[in-house]
Amino acid sequence: MLHSQEIRALAPEMDPLRLGMGWTAEELEQPQILVESTFGDSHPGSAHLLGLVNAVCEGVKECGGKAARYFATDICDGMSQGHDGINYSLASRDMIANLIEIHAKATGFDGAVFISSCDKAVPAHLMSIGRTNLPSVMLTGGVMKAAEGGLTLEQIGMYEAQAQRGEITKEQLEEYKHKACPGCGACSFMGTACTMQIMAEALGLMLPGTALMPAEGEELKAAAKEAGRTAMTLALSGLTARELVTWDSFENAIMVHAAISGSTNALLHLPAIAHEFGYRLNTEDIDRLAKNARYLLDVRPAGRFPAEYLHYAGGVPGIMREIAPVLHLDAQTITGQRLGDQLAALEKTDFYAKREEKLAQLGLKRQDIIRPFDKPISDKGTIAILKGSLAPSGCVVKHSAVPKEMFHAVLRARPFDCEEDALAAVLRHEVQPGDAVIIRYEGPKGSGMPEMFYTTEAIASDPELGKQIALITDGRFSGASRGPAIGHVSPEAMEGGPIALLEKGDLILLDIEGRRLDIVGIQGKECEADEVAQVLEERRQHWTKREPKAKSGVLSIYMAHAVSPMDGGYMK
């Protein structure tokens, strides 16, 4: 018996309640598919999703099932930037997952389709898939087109900093703002939204080639209907999410992440997702896999092209067929095929040829967007996990976006206890070449772990500072961030990590190739490691733990229960 029918037999009020909202007696007995989406007037990544929801429902109905639409709208990191709203961003991931757990467990369902596009919604849905363990399909809301002249949203932070320094006029800034988002979908650069759409497909939970489809068009609606049909097939087979997604699936995702130069936020989300599937994805695993991985995708912010071009170059299958030698090709997918068989089947169709027609119209070839395996942009990966006396539990840097001059440097600490103070100092030119801008008390327990986006943009857009200073934080970064930005420093300041004990002028060694982040001097004087440890211990005796920034509401709950950023920042 289907799970929905077992629950129905135990809940005598379920039938009359469903009949009261228009269900038929026949529909009561059909397989029940939960359709979760983040539809809402919250931002371009979610505002268009209702059409996809309804297309999924049509696909379910065609296969003899009944779909039930549920909604947990997400927020937009872009709209939350620059004010305290960004503190709610990471917490929203866990709260969406919590609400979906309630939706799924309070009523009986046989399968599910999850529909979302953006930074916290996609990881929240992936966490929910692991937690609820229903036979599940992920459908993402696609990618926004680039604006006229190739303008994409991540450039607005740079233009904002330039306007504040008087390098462009306010009128020029306003013109860019009015053009940057020409329609719906995830912002068209390899930020967290696009990265996590790709991670969902890399895990085997999406139909092949459906991540980063153009958000506005018939192709995505057709994929939505097929997602509904696939959910019915999975529900009737009984193949649960945890049976489908294995450790090999997560290793595949990490290799794809390296190939696309994905957002550092994925290293916050993938461990949290793995946790819900019953795995511990630790920093050693990530660095081992990513260290010598092939980086192939020439897409912004690290590359040249808008993210929509990935779709025309073959999408995630186009990436996977290039890095097939380092993938687990026996990994299962929602199509019922092993990954290797699925990739081989696509080669026998017009899947790639149809997409490359668009590239030809743009005067480009597939190899311009996705480099061949033997001609990578880099064979050293894109992400590094650093450890040392400043980050005993680790931290993350996207070294593909770091100037080579900063791969090995000794820098002077300039600590700030919040991002606002650090940003003001950068814009006032108070930060000098050779400084390490330290932003602390911005970790999960400190303030909810907001992004340091505007500070990174102010630094990266300054031709002098961009190659001569680093930003180090227990907070995190936007997927659009560029330059020497080191985040997720753990233990965080709120937990009394070494980052809380730094003082102005302390010397910090940044060694990306050596995977080190160490305090090597005190107030301008180089010291041996034992002397540094002694000084830090003396400072600790005078350190007082801060009061939580939030004493009530959602943030207080999240901040009280969040684990370390290097473990995923999820609520335990």
N, C-alpha and C positions, 0 to 999 in steps of 0.2 A: 504494500500500500504506500502511496505517496505520502510524504511527511505532511503536506497540507491537509490531506484527508484524515490522517491520524489526529491532527489538532482539531479539525472540524468536528470529529466525533466526540472530542472532549469538551467542546465549547458550544453548548446548545444555543447561545445567543448570536453566534457568528452568522448563521444563515439569514435570520431575519434582518440583521443589521446590514448585511451586504445587499440583500434584496431591496432594502430601503434606499440605497443609493444607486439603484438602477441595474444591478446585476440580474441575470436570468437564472432560473433553476439549473439550466444546463451548464452555465458558467461556474456554478458552485462546485461542480464535480470535475472540472478541468484542472490540469496542472497549473499551479499558481506561481507567477514570476514577479518578483519584486523589481521595480524599475526605479532606481535611486538617481537623482540628478541634483546639481547645484543651480538649476534654473532660477533666475531672479534678475531684477533690474539692478544688479550690483556692479557689473563691469562687462566689457565686451566678450570676455571668455565665458560668461554664463547667460547673457541676455538672449542668446539665440537658441538655447538648448531645448526649449519646449517642442520645437518642430522635430528634433531628433528623438525626444522622448516618445512622441506620438508615432513616429515611424517605427521605433522599436516595438511599440504596442501592436502595430499592424503586423509586424513579422511574427510576433508571438501568436496572435489570433489566427494567422494563416496556417500555423502548425497545430491548431487545436488547443491552445492554452489561453489563460486569462492573465493579463498584466495589471498590476496595481502600481500607480504612480505615487512616489513619495519624494519629498523635497527637503533638502538641508542646504540652503543657499550659503555660498562662501563669500568672503570679503576679498578686496583687491589690494595687494601689496602696494601697487602704484598709488592708489588713492589714499593709502594709509601712511605713505612716506611723508617725512617732514614734521610730523606731530606725534602725539602719544598713541594714536591709533595703530601704529606699527607694532606696538607692544602686544597687541591682540593677535597678530598674524600667526605665529607658531601655535599658540594655544588653540586657535580656531581649527587647526588640523585635528587635534585630539578630540575637540568637542563635536566636530562633524562625525568622526568615527564613533564616538559614544552615542550620538543620536541615532546613527544608522544601526548600531547594535540593538538599540531599543526597538526600532522599527522592525528589524528582522526577527528578534526573539519574542516580541509581544504577540506576533501573529505567525501562522505557519506558512512558509514558502518552500517551493521545490527548487528554485533557481533564481538568479538575479542578473540584472544588467546595470552597470554603473556608468554614468555619463557626466563627465566634467572636463575641464580644459586646463586649469591653472595651478599656481604654485602650491597651495595647501590642499586644494580640493582633490587633485589626482592622488597625492600620497595618502590623504584621508580615505579615499575610496579603496586604494590598494591595501591599506591597513584593515579596512572593514571587510574586504574579501577574505583576508587571512583569518580575521577574528570570527566572522560568522560561519566560515567554511561551507558556504553554499556553492553548488555548481554555478560558476560566475563568468560573465563576459564583461570586459572593460571596453567602453567606446569613448573616445576623446573628441572634444568639440572642435578640433582642427586649429589652423593657424591663420592669423590675420595677414592680409596682403601688406606689403611694404607701401609706403606713401610715395607720392611723386618725387622723383629724384633719389629714390632708395632710402628715404628717411624712415627710421624706425624708433620706437619709443625710448629705447635705452640711451639715445643721444640727447634727450631732453635734459638729463642731469648735467651733462657736459655744457650744454648751452646755458643752463641756469647759472652754473659757476662762472662762465665767461661773461654773462650779463652782470653778475654781481661785482666782477673785477673791472667792468667797464670795457671789455674787449668787443662786445657786440651790443647793439641797442636793445632796449626793452621791446621796441616794435618788431625787431627781428626775432626775438625770443617768442613773442606772441604768435607770430606767423608760423614758427616751427610747431608750437603747441597745437595750433588749429589744424595742422596737417598730419600729425604723427600717427593718428589712429584712424585710418579710412574705413574701418568696418569691424565686424566681430571676429572672434577667435583669439587664441593666445598671441601675445606680442611676438613679432616676427624676428626674433633673434634667439640664440641658444641660451636663454635664461632658464630659470627653474621650471616655468610652465612647459616649454618645449622639451626640456630635458626629461621631465617626469612623464610626459606623454610617451616619449621614446622608451623610457624604462618600463612602462606598462606593457608595451609590445615586446620588448626584449625578454620580459619574464614569461612570455607565452600566453598572456591573458587577453590579447587583442587579435582580431583578424589581420592577416598579413598585409602590410602597407597602409593601414588605416590611421596610424599616428601621423599628425601634422598634415592631414589632408587640408586643402583650402576650406575654410570654415563656411563660406557661402557658396553653395553649389549643389547640384544634384548628386554628385559622386558621394558626398558624405551622407546624404539622406538614404541613398541606396545601401551604403554600408551599415547604417542604423537599422534598416529593415532586416538585413542579413544577420546583424548581431542578435536581434530578437529571435530569429529562427535558430541560430546557434545555441542560444540560451535554452531553448526548448529541447534540443538534441542532448545537451549536457544534463539537463534536469531529468530526462527520461533514462539516461545512461547511469545517473547517480555518481558521476565523476566529480568529487568535491575539489575545492580549491587547493587544499593542502596535499591532496594526492597528485595534483597536476604540477604545482610549483614546488620544486625541490632545491636543494643546495646548488645543484648544477645550474638551475635557472638564475640564481643570484650571481653566480660567477659569470655567467653569460652577460648579465646586465652590467656588471662592472667593466667587462671588456668593451661593451658597446659604449658605455659612458666615457671611457678613455678615447675611443675612436671619434666621438663627437665633440670632445672638449666640453663636457657637460658642466652644469652649475655645481659649485661646491655644496649647495644645499642638498644635493642628492646624497651626499655622505652623511647628512643628518637624517634624511628620510629613509634611505635603504636599510640602515640598521633597525629603524622603528618598524618598517614593513616586515623585515625578516623576523623580528621578535614576535609579530602576530602570526607568522607562519610556523613558529616553533624553533627558530634558528637564532644563534648569536653571531652576528656579522661584526667582527671586531676590526680594530685598526690594522692589525698585522695582516689579516686576510686581504683587506682593501689594498694596502701598500704593496703586498707581495704580487697581487694580480696586476695592479696598475703601473708598477715601476717601469717595466719595459714594454708596455703596450703600444700598439700603433695608433697614432693620432692622424686621422684621414680627412676630416670634414672641414671645408673652408667656409665656415659660416660665422657671422658676427656673434659675440663681440671680439672673439679672438681672430676671426677670419674676415673675409671680404663680402660675403653675400648674405641676403636675408634668409631666414630659416625656411620660408616657403619653397626655396629652391631645392631643399632636400627631397621634397615630395617628387619633384620632376626628375631628380637623379636616381629615383628608385626607393626612396624612403628607408625605413629600417631594414627591409630585406636587402636593399642596395648596400648598406653598411655591412650587414651580416655575411653577404656572399663574399665580400672582400676579406673579412677577418675570420672566415670559416675555419682556417687552420688552428685557431686558438679557442674555438667555441666547443661546447659540449653539444654535438649534433644529435645526440640521443634524447635531449630534453623534450618533454612533452609540450604540446600546444593545444589550444582550445579547438583547433580544427580536427583533432583526433590523429594528426600526423606528428611524427617526430620532427624536430626542427630541420634536420638534414633533408628529410624527404619533402618537407614543405618548400624549402629553398629550391630543391631540384625540380619540383613540380612547377614552380613559377618560371623557371628557365624555358619550359616547353610551351609557354603561353606568350601573349603579346603584352604582358604586364609591364616590362621595362620599355619596350618600344613605344607604347602609347604615351608614356610619361615623358620620354626623351624628345618627343615632338615639340613640346613646350620649350625645352631647353634650346632646341635648334632655332626656334623663333627668336630667342633671346641672344643668339649668337654664341651659345655655350655648348660644351659637351659634358657628359656625365663625369669624366675625369677632372673637369675643372672644379666640380663641387665635392666629389668623393674621390680622393686620390687612390691609386692602386696600392695594394698591400705592400708591394716591394718599392714603392716610391712615396712613403708617408711624409707628412709635414714634420713629424718627429717619431722616433722609435723609443722615446723615453717616457711615454705616457703624457698625461696632462695634469695630474693631481699628485701631490706628495703629502704624506703624513709625517710631520716633524715631531720629535720629542726632545726633551732636555730639561734643564733645571728651571726654565720658565714655563714649560708645559709638560710636566711629568706624565700626564695621561694622554698627551698628544694634542695636536692642532692640525689644521688643514690649510694648504696653499694651492692655488691653481697656477702652477708654474708656467703653463703655456701662455699666460697673460703677464708674466713677470719679465721686465727687462733683464738681459743677461748680466748687466752691471750689478744687479742686486742678488745674484745667485749665491754670492759669498760676501758678506759685509759685516763690519762691526759698527753698531749704531748707538746713538745716545738716546736714552729713554726720555720721552716727554709724556708723562702720565696725565690722563684726564678721566674723571669719574663719570662722565656721560658723553654721548656723542655730540650734543649741542655745543658744549664747550670746545671740543676738538675741532668741529667744523668752523666755529667762529675764529679760532686761532689760525687755521689754515688760510681762510679767506683774508685775514688781516696780515698775512705774511709773517706771522710770529713763529711759524715752524720753518726751520732752516735745513738745507741739505745736510745729510748725515744723521738726521733725527729719526727715531722710531716713535711714531705717534701711538700711544697706548690708550685704548678706550676700554675701560673696565666697568664692572657692575652692570654689564649688559647681557649676561648669560641667562639661561632659562630661569634660574632662581633669583637673579638680580633684577631683571625687568621684563622677563618673558622672551628674551633673545630676539630683539629687533634687528633689522638690517642696518648696516652702516653705509648705505648707498651714496648719500650725498657727500659724505666725507671722502669716500674713494673717488668719486667723480671730480671733486674739487682738487684732489691730489693728481689724478691721472691727466686732467686737462691742463695742468700747469707744466709747461715744457721743462722747467728747471727741477721741480720737486718730483715729477713723475718717475724719474730714473735715479733718484738719490735718497729717497726716504722710504720707509715701510710703515704700514698700518697694521697694528697687532691688537687683537681684541678677543674677549670671551663671548662677544656677540657673533653675528654672522653677516654675510654679504649677499647682495642681490646677485642673481645669475648674470646680470649685465656688468658686474664690476670688472675693472681692469687694473693692472698694476700690481705692485708687491703688497698684496692684502692677505694677511694671515689671520684666520678666524677659528672659532670653536675652542680657543685655548682652555685646557682643562688640567686640573680643577679650576673652576671659575672663581672670580674674586669674591663672590658672595659666600663661597665655601672656604675662603681663606687660602686659595691657591696662591702660588708665588707671584702671579700678576698683581695681586692686591698689595704686595709688599714693595713693589718697585718705587724708587724715588727718582726725581729729575736728575739726569746726568749718569745714572747707572748704564753700564755698557752691555749691549746685547749682541750676541753672535747669531746671525742668520746664515745657515749653511744648507741650502736646498738639496744639493747633490748628496751631502752627508746626512741629510734628514735630521738636522739638529736645530734647536732653538734654545740657546743657553744664555744665562746671565754670567758674563765673564769679567765684570768690573763693577766697582762701587764708586758712584759719584765721580766718574771720569778716570779712575785709576784701575788699571787691569789687575786682577787678583787671581789667585789659585782657587780651585773649586771649593776646597774646604773652608777657605776664608770667606768666600761668598755665602756658603751655607751658614756659617757662624753669624754673619751680619743679618741674614734673613731671619734666623731664629731669634736674634735680639729684637728685630723689628716686630716679629710676631707677638712677642710678649706685650707690646704696646698697641697691637691692632685690636680694634673692637668691631665685632660683626655688626653690620648695618641692619636697621629695621627694614622689613620688606616694603617695597614701594607700594604694593597693593595690600590692603588689610581686609578687603571684602570682595565678593564677586568672583567672576570667572578667573581673573588673573591671580587672585590670591590662592585659588584652588590649584591652578596649574603650577604656579611658582613653588608651592609647598610640596608637590608630588613629582616634579620633573626630574628625570635622571640626567646624567652628564651629557653634554652635546656630543661627545665622542661615542656614546652608546645610543644616540638617536633622539635625545631630548623628549622622549615620550613620558606619559604619566604612569607611574607605577602604583 
